[in-house]
Amino acid sequence: DAIRRDFVAAASHELKTPVASIQAAAETLSHALDEDPEAARRFVEHLLRDSERLSMIVRDLLDLSRLESERAAFGSVRLDALARDEVDRVGDRFRQANLELDVHIDPVTVRGSAEDLVLLISNLLDNAVRYTRPGGRVSIEVEGRNGEARLLVSDTGIGIPGRDLPRVFERFYRVDRARARHTGGTGLGLAIVKHVAEQHGGRVEARSELGRGSTFVVTLPRQV
C-alpha cells in the first residue's frame, strides 16, 4: 500500500505540471487571439507541446500498469529482428537529431513477449536520443554469449553521476528534473525497461561516466 501511495503521489505530481501549463496557456490564448496573433501562435505551440507531454506520461503509465497486472504470453522471439525493426523505425529521428547510430546485431533468440521486448528496446533508444547532444553517437548491440542474450545501448551523452546510478530505474526518478522536462522524458521509460527485463527472467544494469556517456546492458536467458 505504501508503494502504491507513493506511486500515485508521484504520478499526480508529474501530471499536475503539464495540466497547469496547458490551463495557463489556454487562458492567455483566449485573451491574445484578437489583440496579438503572434503571441497566440506561440501559446498554441505551447499547448501542443504540453499536451504531447501529457499524452506521453499517460501512455507510459498505461504501459507500466499493463506490465504489472498482466502476464504476457511467451513464445520464441528473434531479439535481433526486433532490434533491427526498431532501428529502422527511429532512423529519421536520429538523422533529425544529428546523431550517428552504430548497429552491431547478431542472430539471437529468446523466449518472451515480442510486444514487451519492443517496448524495452524503444525506451532504451529513446533515452539515448534524449540525452545525447547533436553530433554524438549511439550504438545498439545484440549478442549471444554463454547461454545469455545481451542487448547493449550506449551513447556519448551527458552521462549520469555515480550517486544517481542505483536509482535511475525508479519510477519518475530523474537525475536533473529541469533538463528532463526540457528533453521531454516522462521518468518512466527506464522503469519499464527494468520491469520487462525482470519479467523475462533477466536483468538490466547501467554504466556511466559523467560527461562521456552511458551504457545500458540488458541480459536475458537465451533460447538455443
C-alpha positions in Angstrom: 0.0 0.0 0.0 2.8 2.4 0.8 4.4 1.8 -2.6 1.1 2.3 -4.3 0.5 5.6 -2.4 4.0 6.8 -3.3 3.4 5.9 -7.0 0.0 7.7 -7.1 1.6 10.8 -5.4 4.5 10.9 -7.9 2.1 10.3 -10.9 -0.2 13.1 -9.7 2.8 15.5 -9.3 4.0 14.7 -12.8 0.6 15.1 -14.4 -0.1 18.3 -12.5 2.7 20.3 -14.2 1.6 19.9 -17.8 -2.0 20.3 -16.9 -1.4 23.6 -15.1 0.8 24.7 -18.0 -2.0 23.9 -20.5 -4.6 25.7 -18.5 -2.5 28.8 -18.1 -1.6 28.9 -21.8 -5.3 28.4 -22.8 -6.4 31.2 -20.6 -3.7 33.6 -22.0 -4.6 32.5 -25.5 -8.2 33.4 -25.1 -7.2 37.0 -24.5 -4.5 37.1 -27.2 -6.4 35.8 -30.2 -7.6 39.2 -31.4 -5.0 41.5 -29.8 -1.8 39.7 -30.6 -1.9 36.9 -33.3 1.8 36.2 -32.9 1.5 35.7 -29.2 -1.5 33.5 -29.8 0.6 31.3 -32.2 3.3 30.9 -29.6 0.7 29.8 -27.0 -0.8 27.3 -29.4 2.7 25.8 -29.8 3.0 25.7 -26.0 -0.4 24.0 -25.7 0.6 21.4 -28.3 4.0 20.7 -26.6 2.5 20.2 -23.2 -0.5 18.2 -24.4 2.0 15.9 -26.2 4.0 15.5 -22.9 0.8 14.7 -21.0 -0.1 12.1 -23.6 3.3 10.5 -23.3 3.0 10.3 -19.5 -0.4 8.7 -19.7 0.9 6.2 -22.4 3.8 5.2 -20.2 1.6 4.9 -17.1 -0.7 2.6 -19.1 2.2 0.5 -20.3 3.6 0.1 -16.8 0.1 -0.7 -15.4 -0.4 -3.4 -18.1 3.1 -4.9 -17.4 2.4 -5.1 -13.7 -1.2 -6.5 -14.0 -0.9 -8.9 -16.9 1.3 -11.9 -17.7 2.2 -11.8 -21.4 2.1 -15.0 -23.4 5.7 -16.0 -24.1 7.0 -17.6 -27.3 10.2 -17.9 -29.3 11.3 -14.4 -30.3 14.2 -13.2 -32.5 15.7 -10.4 -30.4 17.9 -9.4 -33.3 14.9 -9.0 -35.6 13.1 -6.8 -33.1 16.2 -4.6 -32.6 16.6 -4.2 -36.4 12.9 -3.2 -36.8 13.3 -0.6 -34.0 16.5 0.8 -35.6 14.6 1.2 -38.9 11.7 2.9 -37.1 13.9 5.5 -35.3 16.2 6.2 -38.2 14.6 9.5 -39.2 14.6 10.7 -35.6 18.4 10.1 -35.3 19.0 12.0 -38.5 16.9 14.9 -37.3 18.8 15.0 -34.1 22.2 14.8 -36.0 23.2 11.6 -34.2 25.2 8.7 -35.6 23.8 5.3 -35.0 26.1 2.3 -34.9 24.4 -1.1 -35.2 26.1 -4.5 -34.4 23.4 -7.2 -34.2 24.0 -10.9 -34.2 21.2 -13.5 -34.5 19.9 -14.3 -31.1 16.6 -16.0 -30.0 15.0 -15.6 -26.6 11.7 -16.8 -25.1 9.4 -13.9 -24.3 6.8 -11.4 -25.4 7.7 -9.6 -28.7 5.4 -6.7 -27.8 7.1 -6.1 -24.4 10.6 -6.6 -25.7 9.9 -3.9 -28.4 8.8 -1.6 -25.6 12.2 -2.3 -23.8 14.3 -1.6 -26.9 12.3 1.5 -27.9 12.6 3.0 -24.4 16.4 2.5 -24.3 16.8 4.1 -27.7 14.5 6.9 -26.8 16.5 7.5 -23.6 19.8 7.6 -25.6 18.4 10.2 -28.1 17.0 12.5 -25.4 20.3 12.7 -23.5 22.9 12.8 -26.3 23.9 16.1 -27.8 23.8 16.8 -31.6 26.9 15.3 -33.3 27.0 12.5 -30.8 26.9 8.8 -31.3 24.5 6.0 -30.1 25.2 2.3 -30.6 23.0 -0.8 -30.2 24.4 -4.3 -30.0 22.7 -7.7 -29.7 24.9 -10.7 -28.9 24.6 -14.2 -27.6 27.2 -15.4 -25.0 27.3 -18.3 -22.6 23.6 -19.1 -22.7 22.7 -15.5 -22.4 21.4 -12.9 -24.8 22.7 -9.4 -24.3 21.3 -6.1 -25.6 23.5 -3.1 -25.1 22.6 0.5 -25.9 25.4 3.0 -25.5 25.6 6.8 -26.1 28.1 9.6 -25.9 25.6 11.8 -24.0 25.7 13.8 -20.8 26.2 10.8 -18.5 24.9 10.1 -15.0 26.6 10.9 -11.7 27.7 7.8 -9.8 25.4 8.6 -6.9 22.4 8.5 -9.1 23.1 5.3 -11.0 21.4 3.0 -8.4 18.2 5.0 -8.7 17.8 5.5 -12.5 15.3 2.6 -12.8 12.9 4.0 -10.2 9.6 5.4 -11.4 9.8 9.1 -12.0 13.3 9.4 -10.8 15.3 12.0 -12.8 18.9 13.0 -12.4 18.1 16.5 -13.5 14.4 17.3 -13.4 14.6 20.6 -15.2 16.7 19.1 -18.0 14.4 16.0 -18.2 11.4 18.2 -18.7 13.2 20.2 -21.4 14.1 16.9 -23.3 10.6 15.6 -22.9 11.2 12.5 -20.8 8.4 11.1 -18.6 10.6 9.5 -15.9 9.0 6.1 -16.6 11.0 4.7 -19.5 13.8 3.0 -17.6 11.3 1.7 -15.0 9.5 0.0 -17.9 12.9 -1.4 -19.2 13.7 -2.9 -15.8 10.2 -4.4 -15.4 10.3 -6.1 -18.8 13.8 -7.4 -18.3 12.9 -9.0 -14.9 9.6 -10.3 -16.3 11.7 -12.2 -18.8 14.0 -13.7 -16.1 16.7 -11.2 -16.9 18.3 -8.0 -15.5 19.4 -4.6 -16.6 22.4 -2.5 -15.4 23.5 1.0 -16.1 27.1 2.1 -16.5 28.0 5.7 -17.0 30.7 8.4 -16.8 29.6 11.9 -16.3 30.1 14.0 -19.4 31.1 11.0 -21.5 28.0 8.9 -21.9 26.1 5.9 -20.6 25.6 2.2 -21.5 22.6 0.1 -20.6 23.0 -3.6 -20.6 20.0 -6.0 -20.7 20.8 -9.7 -20.1 18.2 -12.3 -20.8 18.2 -16.1 -20.9 19.0 -17.3 -24.4 16.9 -19.8 -26.2 19.2 -22.3 -28.1 
